[in-house]
Amino acid sequence: MENIKEAIIPMFEGDIKGIAIDPFMCKTQLGKLKNINYPNFKYLEEEKWISREDDERSKKPVKFIQVVNLPDNLIVEVVNSINAVLNEENITVAKAIDKIIDYFKKVKFHKDIAQELMGDLGEAIFILKSFESGYDVMKHLRVNDNNTYDFYSNEKVFEVKSTSLEKNEMILTHEQMVQIKEKKIVVVKFKVVAAQTTLLDIYDMISKFGTLDDLLVQKQKHWKSIKEQCALNAKNDILADYAVILDKVKLGIFKNENLPDVEIKNMNACKKITYSINCTDSETENIVQFYKWLGK
C-alpha cells in the first residue's frame, strides 16, 4: 500500500481509457495536472471513481488523465514509465507525466504508429481492391482490434498481413497460427512512396462503395487526429511518408502448407509468441482463388 507504483495505474472502463492517479497513495506532490492537455492526453477536472484491486468493496476517487487514440498496451507502458520516473526522481506527478509524454512523442509513438499504419494500410488496400473486384469483405471485418483474426465469415476466418516489397515478411502471433487451422492469410505487398495515395485517401475511396463500418470510422478519426497532431507540432506528416501507388500493389494468398506446424506444450510459461515468416520463397495463390473460397 505504501508503494508509489500503486498510486499511478492504467484505467480501462468501457470506452474510457486513461491514467488514474490515486492522491491518497501518492508519496509526492501532484503538481499542475490541469496543464496536461495534449492531443492524446488530457486532464479531466471531474474526478473519476474506480474500484481498486486491493479493495473491491468500495470505489475511490482518482484524478484522471484521459488517453485517446492509443492502444491499451501503450497506455500501460506509459504508466509504468511514469512510475519509474517517480521512483527515481524527486519531481511532481505532473512533471513526471510531461517528461514521459515528451519521450514517447519523440521516440516510442512514432515507431508504434508507423507499425500500426502499415497494418491499417494493408487492410484498407485489401478492402478497396476487393470492392473493385465485386466483393464486399468489409461486412466481415472484426468488431475491434482485440479479435484474434481480422475477418470472420460464418465458419471461415481470414487474416490480412502487410509487407513492403523490400522487407517481404509477415508477423503472425501464436494464437493466429494455431487457434483455427482452416484459415486464409491474405498478403498485401506494397511499396511505400512519399506523397502518393495515403491511408485517408483509401478510406475515402472505400466509402464510395459503401458506408464505412464502425471500426473503419474509428480508424479514420484516429488517423485524422494523427495528421492534425503532426501539423500542430510541425512534424512531417507520417501518413504522407507511408503512402502507396495503388496500381503497383500485389495481393496474394499465402498457402497454409507454407506455415510451420508449431506446438507449445506449456503456454502458461510464455507471455507472448510471434513468428516472422519470410514470404520471398513461399508460393502464393492468386487472389481470385480466395474469392472463390469465400463465396458471395
N, C-alpha and C positions, 0 to 999 in steps of 0.2 A: 504493500500500500504506500510505502514511502518512496518508491522508485519513481523518478520523474518520467520514465518511459510510459507509465500508466496515465500520465496527465494528458498526453497528446496521442489521440487514437483516430484511425480511419473510421468513417461513419457511412454506412450504406443502409438507407431505409427507403424502400420503394424507389422513386425517381430521384430522391435526394441523395447526393453524394458529396462528401467533403471531409474536412478535418475538424474533429471535435476537440475542444480544449477544456478540460475539467479544472476550473480555477481553484477548487478545493484540494486538488492533488499537486498543483504546481509548486515547485521549490524555487521558482524565480518569478520576477515580475512579468506581467502580461505585455506591457508596453502599449504602443498606439496601434491596436489591431484595426481600428477604423480606417487607417491609411492603406490597408491592404485592399487594393482594387485593381486587379489585372484582368486581362481577357479570360483567363482560365480560373482565376482565384478571386473571390470577393468576400469580404467580411460582411455578415448579416447582423444588423443591430439587434434583431429579435433573437433571443436565446432559444436554442433547441433543447429538447428533453430526450434523454437516452437511457436505456437500461444497460447497466454495465455488467460484465461477466461476473464480477466479484459480488454483485448484489442484484439478483434478478427480481427481488420483491418490490423494488421501487425505482422510479425514474429520477434522474438527477439533471439539473440544468447545466448546460455547457455553452461556452462560446463557440461560434460556428463559422468556419471558412468554407463557403460553397465552392465546389470544384466542378467545372463543366467541360465537356468535350475531351476528357482524358479517360483512358481505360482504368479499371479498378486496380490492376497490379501496379500501375504507375503511381496512383494515389497512395497506395501502401508504401511504395518505395520513397515517396516524398515525405511521408510521416516518419518513417524510420530514419531518414536523413536529418529531419528536424530534431528528433530525439537525440541523435548522435552529436549534433552541434551543441544542444543544450547541456549534454553531459560533459562536453569538452571545454566550452567557453562560458564565461560569465556575462551573458547578454540576455536581453528580454526575449520573450517568446516571439513578439512581432519582428524583432531584428533577425532572429534565427530563421523565421519563415521567409523574410525578404532575402536572406543570404542563400537559402536553398532554392527558392524560385529563380533567383538570378543565375545560379549554377545550371539548373535544369533547362532554363531558356537557352543558354549558350551551348550546352553540350547534349544533355540527355534528350530533351524534347525533339530537337532536330533529327537525331538519329532514329528515335522511335517513330516519329511522324513520317520520315522517309520510308521506313519499313512498312508502316500502315498504308501509306499512299500507294506503294507498289501492289499490295494485295487488293485494295479497293479499285485500282486501275484495271487490273486483270479481270476482276469480277464484272465491272461495268462494261468493259470491251466485250466480254462473252455475252452478256445480256443484249447489248446492242447488235452484235453480229448475228445472234440467234433471231432477234426480231427481223433483221434484214433477210434472213433465210426463211421467214414464215413461222417461227416457233417462239412462243411466249414462255420463256423459262423464268421470268420474273415472278410468276404466280407460285413457283415452287421455292422461292427464296426463304431462308430461315427467318424466324421471328426476331432473333437477336444474335449478337456475336458470341454468346456463350454456348450456342449449339455446337456439337462435335463436327457436323458437316455443313456445307454452305447451302445445299439444296435438298429438299425432300419431296418425293412424288410417290405417294402410296407406299409400296414396299421398297421403292428404289431410292438410293441416295447418290448424290454426286458432289464432288469437291472441285473447286477451281484453284489452280496453282499458277502464280505469275512467275515468269522467268524473263530475264533480259537475254537478248541474243548473245551477249558477251559471256554472261555468267552461266546460263543454261543449266540451272539446277533448281530443285524444288525441296521444300521442307515439309515433312509430314510428322504429326505427333504420333505417339504410340497408340493413342486411342483411335485415331483415324485409320491407322494401319490394321488394327485387329478387331475393332468393335463390330463392323459389318464387313463380311467378306465380299458379297456381291455389290460392288460399288463401281462407279466410273470416276476417273480423275481427268478433268479437262485441263490441258496445259496451254496457257496463253503466253506466247512469246512475243515480245515487242522490244523495240529499241527506243531508249529514252533520248529525245531530241528537244532541246530548248525551243520555246516559243512556237510550238505546233498545237495539236489538239490536247487540251487539258482535261482533267477529270470532270470539272464543272461543265465543260463543253459536252462531254459524253452524256452526262446526266440530262442535259437539255435535249440532246438527240434522242435519248430513250423516251423522254416524256412526250415526244411526238407520236410514238407508237402506242403509248398507254400511260395512265396516271402512275407516277412513281409510288411504289408501295411504301409502307411506313418506315421500314428500315432504310431505304434509299433516301427518303425525305430527311431522316435524321443525319445520314451521312452527308447529304448535300448541304445542310445547315452547318454541320461540323467543318467542312472544307471551306465554306464561305467565311466562317469565323477565322480559320487559319489564314486565309488570304487577307482578311482585314487586319489581323494581328501583324502580319508581315509588313503591310503598308504602314500601320501605326508605329511600328518600331524601326521603320526604314530598312527592313531586311529584304533580301532577294525573295521574290515570290516562289516558294518551293513548288507550287503547282505548275508554274511555267517551266521550271527546271526539269520536271518529270513529265513532260508532255510526250505525245507519241504521234507517229504517222500511221493513221488507221489503215491505209492501203497496204502497208508492209507488215501488218500484224499476222501472226501464224497461230492457228488453232488446231489442236490435235488431241487425241485420246490416248493416254498412257495405258499400255496393256498391263492388266493385273499380274500376268505371269512375270513381268519385269520387276515387280515389287518383291523385296526379300521376305521370306517366311520367318517371322520372329516370334519368340515366346519368352515372356518374363515370368519366372517361377514365383517370385516374391515381389509383387508390385508395391507392397507396403514399405519396402526398403528403398523405393525410388521416388523421388519428388516429381521429376518431370523428365520425360524421354522424348527426344526428337530425332528424326532421321533426315540427313541431307542426301538426296538422290540425284545422281548425275543423269541428265537427260540426253547427253551428247550421243551416246552409242545405243540408246534404247529406242526400239521401234515404236512408233505411234500410229494409231489408226486415223483415217480421215474423219473429220468432224461429222460427216454425213452418217457414218456408222453409229455415232452417238444419238443422233436424232431418230434413227430407226429404232434403236434400243429404247429410247424414251417414249416414242409414240406421240400421238396428239393428245 
